Amino acid sequence: MQHHRRGLRRLVDDEALLNGLEAEHLPEDFPPRLGAMVDYALKLTREPSSMERSDVETLEAAGFDHGAVLAIAEVTAYYAYVNRIADGLGVELESD
């Protein structure tokens, strides 16, 4: 998780947001649209077999079109894939 946090820190200069993402508690002022995206990505990562059409509908209701929903699913799945390959091969990450 630390390497993800370092990578995200390069993109986001908001310590409260980083802490919230890590603790799985988004700040109260976090945009609902982005919260829907984070919730979807977390569920797809942790409980992929429990995904339902309503999960996609929630993203659509938050303003994501079909292409954006596909991109969210693809990026989430890609990171899960890469992490599993790295873990399965015992890849050690560089310190920075």
N, C-alpha and C positions, 0 to 999 in steps of 0.2 A: 504494500500500500504506500510505503514511503516514496517509491520511485514515481508513482502516479501523482502524489501530492507535489513533488518537486516539478514535475512536468506541468501540472496545472498552475503552479505558482508562477511559472513563466508567462502564462496567459492571463491570470487573474490576480490583481493586486488588492485582495480583500480577505484579510485574515479571518474575519467572522464567517464569511462564506466557506472558506477552506475548512475551518473547524466544523461548521455545520454539515458539510458534505461528509466529512470523515466520521462524524457522530451520527450521521443519518437524521439530522434534524436541521432542516433548512431555516434560515432566518425568517422572521415573520414578514418582513418586507420583500421577500423573494418573489419575483414575478410568477403568478400562477401558471402561465403558459410554460415557463421553463421548469417549474415544479412538476408539471404533468410529464414533461420529457424525462426528468430525473427519475420519477416514480416508475415510468415505463421501463427505462433502462435497468433499474435495480431489479424489478420483477423478472424481466427477461434474463438477466444474468443469474439470479438466484433460484428462480422457480420457473424455468422455461416451459415445463409441461403444464403449468397452470395458466398459461396465457390464453385469453379468450378474445373474441371479436370486440367485446366491450372495452378492452384495453386500447385497441386501435381507435374505437369510437371516442374514447376520452381524449386522445391526442387530436383527433379531428375537431372535437368540440372546443379544444383549446386553440384552434386556429392553424393546425398543421395540415397541409394538403397531402394527397397520396404520395407524392414524390418525397416530401419531407419525412413522412412516417416510414417509408422504405429506407431512407438514408439513416434515420435513427436506429432502425432495426439492424441495418447492415454494419454500422459503426460499432454498435453494442456487441453484435455477434463476432465481428472481426477481433475486437479486443479480447473477448472471451477465448477465441480460438488461439490467438497469439500467446496469451498468458498460459493456456493449457499446454501448448507445445513447449514453451520455455520451461514451465514447471516439470513437464514430463521428461525433458532432457537434462534437467538439473542445471539450467543456464544460470550463471551468476551475473548479476547486474553490476555495472560499473558504479563506483561510489558517487559520481555526479550525474 
